Amino acid sequence: MTSELQRLVRSRYPLCSKTFIIAGDWNRVGLVWDGTNRILYVEEVKVATDTKAQGDLEGSDGALYIGADKNLEAGSFWSGLIDDVRIYNRAISP
C-alpha cells in the first residue's frame, strides 16, 4: 500500500507498507499527518511512518482523488469498495 502527500519541494517520498489488505474483508485504513510526518495505520496498528521529516504540505485548490493515481491512468484505480471516507482538520480519537 502506498500513500503520497506532496511536500513544498519538488521531490516526493512515498510512504510504503508491506501490510496485506485481504480481499473480501473490510479494512480500516488511516493516514495521519502530525505536522512533520505521515503515519499509516491499518486496523488501528501503525504500519508505516516517514523516515525523514516531510516539512510543510503544499495547499491545493484542485480535486482530491481517493483510490486513483494523480494522473488517473488506467490500472491505477482501486479495485474494491471504499466506504465512509472522512477528512478532519483536527485531532480525533476513535
DRENMARZA-303204 format. One record per residue: x, y, z of N, C-alpha, C, O in turn; residue number from 1. Coordinates in Angstrom, 2 decimals. Layout:
<n_x:X n_y:Y n_z:Z ca_x:X ca_y:Y ca_z:Z c_x:X c_y:Y c_z:Z o_x:X o_y:Y o_z:Z i:NUM>
...
This chain:
<n_x:0.85 n_y:-1.16 n_z:0.00 ca_x:0.00 ca_y:0.00 ca_z:0.00 c_x:0.90 c_y:1.22 c_z:0.00 o_x:1.87 o_y:1.28 o_z:0.76 i:1>
<n_x:0.60 n_y:2.18 n_z:-0.84 ca_x:1.41 ca_y:3.40 ca_z:-0.91 c_x:0.52 c_y:4.61 c_z:-0.70 o_x:-0.60 o_y:4.67 o_z:-1.19 i:2>
<n_x:1.03 n_y:5.55 n_z:0.01 ca_x:0.34 ca_y:6.80 ca_z:0.24 c_x:1.30 c_y:7.91 c_z:-0.12 o_x:2.49 o_y:7.82 o_z:0.17 i:3>
<n_x:0.79 n_y:8.97 n_z:-0.75 ca_x:1.66 ca_y:10.09 ca_z:-1.06 c_x:0.98 c_y:11.40 c_z:-0.70 o_x:-0.16 o_y:11.66 o_z:-1.11 i:4>
<n_x:1.66 n_y:12.22 n_z:0.06 ca_x:1.26 ca_y:13.60 ca_z:0.31 c_x:2.40 c_y:14.46 c_z:-0.19 o_x:3.55 o_y:14.23 o_z:0.17 i:5>
<n_x:2.11 n_y:15.45 n_z:-1.01 ca_x:3.16 ca_y:16.23 ca_z:-1.65 c_x:3.73 c_y:17.28 c_z:-0.71 o_x:2.99 o_y:17.94 o_z:0.02 i:6>
<n_x:5.04 n_y:17.42 n_z:-0.73 ca_x:5.75 ca_y:18.43 ca_z:0.03 c_x:5.85 c_y:19.72 c_z:-0.77 o_x:5.51 o_y:19.76 o_z:-1.95 i:7>
<n_x:6.31 n_y:20.78 n_z:-0.11 ca_x:6.52 ca_y:22.05 ca_z:-0.79 c_x:7.66 c_y:21.97 c_z:-1.80 o_x:7.63 o_y:22.68 o_z:-2.80 i:8>
<n_x:8.65 n_y:21.14 n_z:-1.55 ca_x:9.73 ca_y:20.98 ca_z:-2.52 c_x:9.31 c_y:19.97 c_z:-3.57 o_x:8.34 o_y:19.24 o_z:-3.39 i:9>
<n_x:10.03 n_y:19.93 n_z:-4.67 ca_x:9.64 ca_y:19.11 ca_z:-5.81 c_x:9.73 c_y:17.60 c_z:-5.57 o_x:8.93 o_y:16.85 o_z:-6.13 i:10>
<n_x:10.69 n_y:17.14 n_z:-4.76 ca_x:10.82 ca_y:15.70 ca_z:-4.56 c_x:9.70 c_y:15.18 c_z:-3.68 o_x:9.19 o_y:15.89 o_z:-2.82 i:11>
<n_x:9.33 n_y:13.92 n_z:-3.89 ca_x:8.30 ca_y:13.27 ca_z:-3.09 c_x:8.84 c_y:11.96 c_z:-2.57 o_x:9.62 o_y:11.29 o_z:-3.24 i:12>
<n_x:8.43 n_y:11.60 n_z:-1.39 ca_x:8.83 ca_y:10.35 ca_z:-0.79 c_x:7.58 c_y:9.51 c_z:-0.53 o_x:6.75 o_y:9.90 o_z:0.29 i:13>
<n_x:7.44 n_y:8.38 n_z:-1.21 ca_x:6.26 ca_y:7.55 ca_z:-0.95 c_x:6.33 c_y:6.94 c_z:0.45 o_x:7.42 o_y:6.63 o_z:0.94 i:14>
<n_x:5.20 n_y:6.77 n_z:1.06 ca_x:5.09 ca_y:6.11 ca_z:2.35 c_x:4.56 c_y:4.72 c_z:2.08 o_x:3.40 o_y:4.57 o_z:1.67 i:15>
<n_x:5.38 n_y:3.71 n_z:2.29 ca_x:5.03 ca_y:2.34 ca_z:1.89 c_x:4.93 c_y:1.42 c_z:3.08 o_x:5.62 o_y:1.60 o_z:4.09 i:16>
<n_x:4.07 n_y:0.42 n_z:2.95 ca_x:3.92 ca_y:-0.61 ca_z:3.97 c_x:3.82 c_y:-1.96 c_z:3.29 o_x:3.28 o_y:-2.06 o_z:2.18 i:17>
<n_x:4.33 n_y:-2.99 n_z:3.93 ca_x:4.21 ca_y:-4.35 ca_z:3.40 c_x:2.98 c_y:-5.05 c_z:3.96 o_x:2.83 o_y:-6.26 o_z:3.79 i:18>
<n_x:2.12 n_y:-4.31 n_z:4.63 ca_x:0.90 ca_y:-4.88 ca_z:5.21 c_x:-0.05 c_y:-5.31 c_z:4.11 o_x:-0.28 o_y:-4.57 o_z:3.15 i:19>
<n_x:-0.60 n_y:-6.50 n_z:4.24 ca_x:-1.54 ca_y:-7.01 ca_z:3.26 c_x:-2.96 c_y:-6.59 c_z:3.60 o_x:-3.38 o_y:-6.63 o_z:4.76 i:20>
<n_x:-3.68 n_y:-6.18 n_z:2.58 ca_x:-5.10 ca_y:-5.90 ca_z:2.69 c_x:-5.79 c_y:-7.10 c_z:2.06 o_x:-5.59 o_y:-7.38 o_z:0.88 i:21>
<n_x:-6.59 n_y:-7.81 n_z:2.83 ca_x:-7.18 ca_y:-9.06 ca_z:2.37 c_x:-8.46 c_y:-8.80 c_z:1.59 o_x:-9.38 o_y:-8.16 o_z:2.10 i:22>
<n_x:-8.50 n_y:-9.30 n_z:0.37 ca_x:-9.68 ca_y:-9.13 ca_z:-0.48 c_x:-10.89 c_y:-9.79 c_z:0.18 o_x:-10.77 o_y:-10.87 o_z:0.77 i:23>
<n_x:-12.02 n_y:-9.15 n_z:0.07 ca_x:-13.25 ca_y:-9.69 ca_z:0.61 c_x:-13.53 c_y:-9.29 c_z:2.05 o_x:-14.63 o_y:-9.51 o_z:2.55 i:24>
<n_x:-12.55 n_y:-8.69 n_z:2.72 ca_x:-12.71 ca_y:-8.22 ca_z:4.09 c_x:-12.78 c_y:-6.70 c_z:4.12 o_x:-12.19 o_y:-6.04 o_z:3.26 i:25>
<n_x:-13.50 n_y:-6.15 n_z:5.10 ca_x:-13.48 ca_y:-4.72 ca_z:5.32 c_x:-12.22 c_y:-4.41 c_z:6.10 o_x:-11.87 o_y:-5.14 o_z:7.03 i:26>
<n_x:-11.55 n_y:-3.34 n_z:5.74 ca_x:-10.32 ca_y:-2.94 ca_z:6.42 c_x:-10.41 c_y:-1.47 c_z:6.79 o_x:-10.95 o_y:-0.66 o_z:6.04 i:27>
<n_x:-9.89 n_y:-1.15 n_z:7.95 ca_x:-9.85 ca_y:0.24 ca_z:8.39 c_x:-8.44 c_y:0.76 c_z:8.16 o_x:-7.48 o_y:0.26 o_z:8.76 i:28>
<n_x:-8.31 n_y:1.75 n_z:7.30 ca_x:-7.02 ca_y:2.33 ca_z:6.94 c_x:-7.06 c_y:3.81 c_z:7.29 o_x:-8.02 o_y:4.51 o_z:6.96 i:29>
<n_x:-6.02 n_y:4.28 n_z:7.97 ca_x:-5.97 ca_y:5.68 ca_z:8.34 c_x:-4.62 c_y:6.28 c_z:8.01 o_x:-3.59 o_y:5.62 o_z:8.13 i:30>
<n_x:-4.62 n_y:7.53 n_z:7.60 ca_x:-3.40 ca_y:8.27 ca_z:7.33 c_x:-3.42 c_y:9.52 c_z:8.20 o_x:-4.36 o_y:10.31 o_z:8.14 i:31>
<n_x:-2.39 n_y:9.70 n_z:9.00 ca_x:-2.31 ca_y:10.83 ca_z:9.92 c_x:-1.13 c_y:11.70 c_z:9.52 o_x:-0.05 o_y:11.20 o_z:9.21 i:32>
<n_x:-1.34 n_y:13.00 n_z:9.54 ca_x:-0.27 ca_y:13.97 ca_z:9.32 c_x:-0.10 c_y:14.70 c_z:10.65 o_x:-1.04 o_y:15.36 o_z:11.11 i:33>
<n_x:1.07 n_y:14.60 n_z:11.27 ca_x:1.27 ca_y:15.22 ca_z:12.58 c_x:1.97 c_y:16.58 c_z:12.48 o_x:2.42 o_y:17.12 o_z:13.49 i:34>
<n_x:2.06 n_y:17.12 n_z:11.29 ca_x:2.72 ca_y:18.40 ca_z:11.06 c_x:4.15 c_y:18.25 c_z:10.60 o_x:4.75 o_y:19.20 o_z:10.09 i:35>
<n_x:4.71 n_y:17.06 n_z:10.77 ca_x:6.07 ca_y:16.78 ca_z:10.35 c_x:6.15 c_y:15.50 c_z:9.53 o_x:6.86 o_y:15.44 o_z:8.53 i:36>
<n_x:5.43 n_y:14.48 n_z:9.96 ca_x:5.49 ca_y:13.15 ca_z:9.34 c_x:4.10 c_y:12.61 c_z:9.04 o_x:3.11 o_y:13.01 o_z:9.66 i:37>
<n_x:4.05 n_y:11.69 n_z:8.09 ca_x:2.84 ca_y:10.94 ca_z:7.81 c_x:2.93 c_y:9.60 c_z:8.54 o_x:4.01 o_y:9.01 o_z:8.63 i:38>
<n_x:1.81 n_y:9.12 n_z:9.06 ca_x:1.76 ca_y:7.84 ca_z:9.75 c_x:0.59 c_y:7.07 c_z:9.16 o_x:-0.53 o_y:7.57 o_z:9.10 i:39>
<n_x:0.85 n_y:5.84 n_z:8.71 ca_x:-0.16 ca_y:4.99 ca_z:8.09 c_x:-0.57 c_y:3.91 c_z:9.07 o_x:0.27 o_y:3.23 o_z:9.65 i:40>
<n_x:-1.88 n_y:3.76 n_z:9.26 ca_x:-2.44 ca_y:2.74 ca_z:10.14 c_x:-3.33 c_y:1.79 c_z:9.35 o_x:-4.03 o_y:2.21 o_z:8.43 i:41>
<n_x:-3.28 n_y:0.51 n_z:9.70 ca_x:-4.21 ca_y:-0.49 ca_z:9.17 c_x:-4.77 c_y:-1.22 c_z:10.37 o_x:-4.02 o_y:-1.77 o_z:11.18 i:42>
<n_x:-6.08 n_y:-1.24 n_z:10.49 ca_x:-6.76 ca_y:-1.84 ca_z:11.64 c_x:-6.21 c_y:-1.27 c_z:12.94 o_x:-6.00 o_y:-2.00 o_z:13.91 i:43>
<n_x:-5.98 n_y:0.05 n_z:12.96 ca_x:-5.53 ca_y:0.81 ca_z:14.12 c_x:-4.13 c_y:0.43 c_z:14.61 o_x:-3.76 o_y:0.74 o_z:15.74 i:44>
<n_x:-3.35 n_y:-0.24 n_z:13.76 ca_x:-1.96 ca_y:-0.58 ca_z:14.05 c_x:-1.07 c_y:0.23 c_z:13.13 o_x:-1.27 o_y:0.25 o_z:11.92 i:45>
<n_x:-0.07 n_y:0.91 n_z:13.70 ca_x:0.85 ca_y:1.70 ca_z:12.88 c_x:1.66 c_y:0.74 c_z:12.01 o_x:2.35 o_y:-0.14 o_z:12.52 i:46>
<n_x:1.59 n_y:0.92 n_z:10.68 ca_x:2.30 ca_y:0.03 ca_z:9.76 c_x:3.40 c_y:0.74 c_z:9.00 o_x:4.24 o_y:0.08 o_z:8.38 i:47>
<n_x:3.42 n_y:2.07 n_z:9.02 ca_x:4.48 ca_y:2.82 ca_z:8.34 c_x:4.49 c_y:4.25 c_z:8.86 o_x:3.46 o_y:4.81 o_z:9.22 i:48>
<n_x:5.69 n_y:4.81 n_z:8.88 ca_x:5.86 ca_y:6.22 ca_z:9.23 c_x:7.03 c_y:6.75 c_z:8.41 o_x:7.89 o_y:5.99 o_z:7.98 i:49>
<n_x:7.06 n_y:8.04 n_z:8.20 ca_x:8.16 ca_y:8.63 ca_z:7.43 c_x:9.49 c_y:8.40 c_z:8.12 o_x:9.58 o_y:8.41 o_z:9.35 i:50>
<n_x:10.53 n_y:8.20 n_z:7.33 ca_x:11.88 ca_y:8.04 ca_z:7.87 c_x:12.63 c_y:9.35 c_z:7.89 o_x:13.70 o_y:9.45 o_z:8.49 i:51>
<n_x:12.09 n_y:10.37 n_z:7.23 ca_x:12.66 ca_y:11.71 ca_z:7.29 c_x:11.52 c_y:12.72 c_z:7.32 o_x:10.47 o_y:12.50 o_z:6.72 i:52>
<n_x:11.73 n_y:13.81 n_z:8.02 ca_x:10.69 ca_y:14.83 ca_z:8.16 c_x:10.26 c_y:15.33 c_z:6.79 o_x:11.08 o_y:15.51 o_z:5.89 i:53>
<n_x:8.98 n_y:15.54 n_z:6.64 ca_x:8.41 ca_y:15.95 ca_z:5.35 c_x:8.27 c_y:17.46 c_z:5.21 o_x:8.12 o_y:17.95 o_z:4.09 i:54>
<n_x:8.31 n_y:18.20 n_z:6.29 ca_x:8.12 ca_y:19.65 ca_z:6.18 c_x:6.66 c_y:19.99 c_z:5.94 o_x:5.78 o_y:19.16 o_z:6.15 i:55>
<n_x:6.40 n_y:21.21 n_z:5.52 ca_x:5.03 ca_y:21.67 ca_z:5.30 c_x:4.43 c_y:21.06 c_z:4.05 o_x:5.14 o_y:20.77 o_z:3.09 i:56>
<n_x:3.12 n_y:20.85 n_z:4.07 ca_x:2.41 ca_y:20.39 ca_z:2.88 c_x:2.00 c_y:21.58 c_z:2.04 o_x:1.74 o_y:22.66 o_z:2.56 i:57>
<n_x:1.95 n_y:21.37 n_z:0.75 ca_x:1.52 ca_y:22.40 ca_z:-0.18 c_x:0.00 c_y:22.45 c_z:-0.20 o_x:-0.65 o_y:21.40 o_z:-0.27 i:58>
<n_x:-0.56 n_y:23.64 n_z:-0.14 ca_x:-2.00 ca_y:23.79 ca_z:-0.26 c_x:-2.45 c_y:23.50 c_z:-1.68 o_x:-1.64 o_y:23.52 o_z:-2.61 i:59>
<n_x:-3.72 n_y:23.22 n_z:-1.85 ca_x:-4.24 ca_y:22.90 ca_z:-3.17 c_x:-5.68 c_y:23.38 c_z:-3.30 o_x:-6.46 o_y:23.31 o_z:-2.35 i:60>
<n_x:-6.02 n_y:23.85 n_z:-4.48 ca_x:-7.41 ca_y:24.18 ca_z:-4.76 c_x:-7.94 c_y:23.24 c_z:-5.84 o_x:-8.99 o_y:23.49 o_z:-6.43 i:61>
<n_x:-7.20 n_y:22.16 n_z:-6.08 ca_x:-7.60 ca_y:21.17 ca_z:-7.09 c_x:-8.46 c_y:20.07 c_z:-6.50 o_x:-8.90 o_y:20.15 o_z:-5.35 i:62>
<n_x:-8.70 n_y:19.06 n_z:-7.28 ca_x:-9.55 ca_y:17.94 ca_z:-6.89 c_x:-8.79 c_y:16.97 c_z:-5.99 o_x:-7.56 o_y:16.94 o_z:-5.98 i:63>
<n_x:-9.53 n_y:16.18 n_z:-5.24 ca_x:-8.98 ca_y:15.12 ca_z:-4.40 c_x:-9.50 c_y:13.80 c_z:-4.94 o_x:-10.71 o_y:13.57 o_z:-4.97 i:64>
<n_x:-8.60 n_y:12.93 n_z:-5.36 ca_x:-8.97 ca_y:11.62 ca_z:-5.88 c_x:-8.60 c_y:10.57 c_z:-4.87 o_x:-7.42 o_y:10.42 o_z:-4.53 i:65>
<n_x:-9.55 n_y:9.84 n_z:-4.39 ca_x:-9.31 ca_y:8.76 ca_z:-3.44 c_x:-9.43 c_y:7.45 c_z:-4.21 o_x:-10.48 o_y:7.17 o_z:-4.80 i:66>
<n_x:-8.37 n_y:6.66 n_z:-4.20 ca_x:-8.39 ca_y:5.38 ca_z:-4.89 c_x:-7.92 c_y:5.46 c_z:-6.32 o_x:-8.24 o_y:4.59 o_z:-7.13 i:67>
<n_x:-7.15 n_y:6.51 n_z:-6.66 ca_x:-6.65 ca_y:6.65 ca_z:-8.02 c_x:-5.30 c_y:7.36 c_z:-8.00 o_x:-5.01 o_y:8.14 o_z:-7.09 i:68>
<n_x:-4.48 n_y:7.09 n_z:-9.00 ca_x:-3.22 ca_y:7.78 ca_z:-9.18 c_x:-3.49 c_y:9.23 c_z:-9.56 o_x:-4.55 o_y:9.53 o_z:-10.11 i:69>
<n_x:-2.57 n_y:10.12 n_z:-9.27 ca_x:-2.78 ca_y:11.54 ca_z:-9.56 c_x:-3.05 c_y:11.83 c_z:-11.03 o_x:-3.70 o_y:12.83 o_z:-11.35 i:70>
<n_x:-2.54 n_y:10.98 n_z:-11.93 ca_x:-2.75 ca_y:11.20 ca_z:-13.36 c_x:-3.96 c_y:10.45 c_z:-13.91 o_x:-4.26 o_y:10.53 o_z:-15.10 i:71>
<n_x:-4.67 n_y:9.74 n_z:-13.05 ca_x:-5.86 ca_y:8.97 ca_z:-13.42 c_x:-5.58 c_y:7.99 c_z:-14.55 o_x:-6.41 o_y:7.79 o_z:-15.43 i:72>
<n_x:-4.40 n_y:7.40 n_z:-14.52 ca_x:-4.01 ca_y:6.46 ca_z:-15.57 c_x:-4.72 c_y:5.12 c_z:-15.41 o_x:-5.03 o_y:4.70 o_z:-14.29 i:73>
<n_x:-4.96 n_y:4.45 n_z:-16.52 ca_x:-5.57 ca_y:3.12 ca_z:-16.50 c_x:-4.72 c_y:2.20 c_z:-15.64 o_x:-3.49 o_y:2.25 o_z:-15.71 i:74>
<n_x:-5.35 n_y:1.38 n_z:-14.85 ca_x:-4.63 ca_y:0.46 ca_z:-13.99 c_x:-4.26 c_y:1.04 c_z:-12.63 o_x:-3.74 o_y:0.33 o_z:-11.78 i:75>
<n_x:-4.53 n_y:2.33 n_z:-12.43 ca_x:-4.16 ca_y:2.96 ca_z:-11.16 c_x:-5.33 c_y:3.07 c_z:-10.20 o_x:-5.18 o_y:3.59 o_z:-9.09 i:76>
<n_x:-6.50 n_y:2.59 n_z:-10.59 ca_x:-7.69 ca_y:2.75 ca_z:-9.77 c_x:-7.83 c_y:1.61 c_z:-8.76 o_x:-7.54 o_y:0.46 o_z:-9.06 i:77>
<n_x:-8.29 n_y:1.96 n_z:-7.56 ca_x:-8.55 ca_y:0.99 ca_z:-6.50 c_x:-9.60 c_y:0.00 c_z:-6.99 o_x:-10.61 o_y:0.40 o_z:-7.55 i:78>
<n_x:-9.36 n_y:-1.26 n_z:-6.77 ca_x:-10.31 ca_y:-2.30 ca_z:-7.15 c_x:-10.99 c_y:-2.79 c_z:-5.89 o_x:-10.43 o_y:-3.61 o_z:-5.16 i:79>
<n_x:-12.17 n_y:-2.31 n_z:-5.62 ca_x:-12.90 ca_y:-2.69 ca_z:-4.42 c_x:-13.83 c_y:-1.57 c_z:-4.01 o_x:-14.02 o_y:-0.60 o_z:-4.75 i:80>
<n_x:-14.41 n_y:-1.69 n_z:-2.84 ca_x:-15.34 ca_y:-0.69 ca_z:-2.33 c_x:-14.62 c_y:0.23 c_z:-1.35 o_x:-13.77 o_y:-0.22 o_z:-0.58 i:81>
<n_x:-14.96 n_y:1.49 n_z:-1.39 ca_x:-14.46 ca_y:2.46 ca_z:-0.42 c_x:-15.70 c_y:3.04 c_z:0.26 o_x:-16.62 o_y:3.52 o_z:-0.41 i:82>
<n_x:-15.70 n_y:2.99 n_z:1.58 ca_x:-16.87 ca_y:3.44 ca_z:2.33 c_x:-16.43 c_y:4.33 c_z:3.48 o_x:-15.38 o_y:4.11 o_z:4.07 i:83>
<n_x:-17.23 n_y:5.32 n_z:3.78 ca_x:-17.04 ca_y:6.14 ca_z:4.98 c_x:-15.69 c_y:6.84 c_z:5.00 o_x:-14.88 o_y:6.61 o_z:5.90 i:84>
<n_x:-15.43 n_y:7.68 n_z:4.03 ca_x:-14.21 ca_y:8.48 ca_z:3.96 c_x:-14.43 c_y:9.75 c_z:4.77 o_x:-15.41 o_y:10.46 o_z:4.59 i:85>
<n_x:-13.49 n_y:10.03 n_z:5.67 ca_x:-13.57 ca_y:11.24 ca_z:6.50 c_x:-12.23 c_y:11.95 c_z:6.50 o_x:-11.17 o_y:11.32 o_z:6.59 i:86>
<n_x:-12.27 n_y:13.27 n_z:6.41 ca_x:-11.07 ca_y:14.09 ca_z:6.48 c_x:-11.31 c_y:15.13 c_z:7.57 o_x:-12.28 o_y:15.87 o_z:7.52 i:87>
<n_x:-10.40 n_y:15.17 n_z:8.54 ca_x:-10.53 ca_y:16.09 ca_z:9.65 c_x:-9.39 c_y:17.11 c_z:9.63 o_x:-8.29 o_y:16.81 o_z:9.17 i:88>
<n_x:-9.68 n_y:18.28 n_z:10.12 ca_x:-8.63 ca_y:19.30 ca_z:10.24 c_x:-8.24 c_y:19.49 c_z:11.71 o_x:-7.73 o_y:20.54 o_z:12.10 i:89>
<n_x:-8.51 n_y:18.46 n_z:12.51 ca_x:-8.17 ca_y:18.47 ca_z:13.93 c_x:-7.90 c_y:17.05 c_z:14.38 o_x:-8.23 o_y:16.10 o_z:13.68 i:90>
<n_x:-7.30 n_y:16.91 n_z:15.53 ca_x:-7.03 ca_y:15.57 ca_z:16.07 c_x:-8.33 c_y:14.93 c_z:16.53 o_x:-9.20 o_y:15.61 o_z:17.09 i:91>
<n_x:-8.45 n_y:13.64 n_z:16.31 ca_x:-9.62 ca_y:12.88 ca_z:16.77 c_x:-9.13 c_y:11.61 c_z:17.47 o_x:-7.96 o_y:11.23 o_z:17.34 i:92>
<n_x:-10.02 n_y:10.97 n_z:18.18 ca_x:-9.71 ca_y:9.66 ca_z:18.76 c_x:-10.89 c_y:8.74 c_z:18.49 o_x:-12.04 o_y:9.19 o_z:18.46 i:93>
<n_x:-10.61 n_y:7.45 n_z:18.28 ca_x:-11.70 ca_y:6.51 ca_z:17.94 c_x:-12.71 c_y:6.36 c_z:19.04 o_x:-13.68 o_y:5.61 o_z:18.89 i:94>
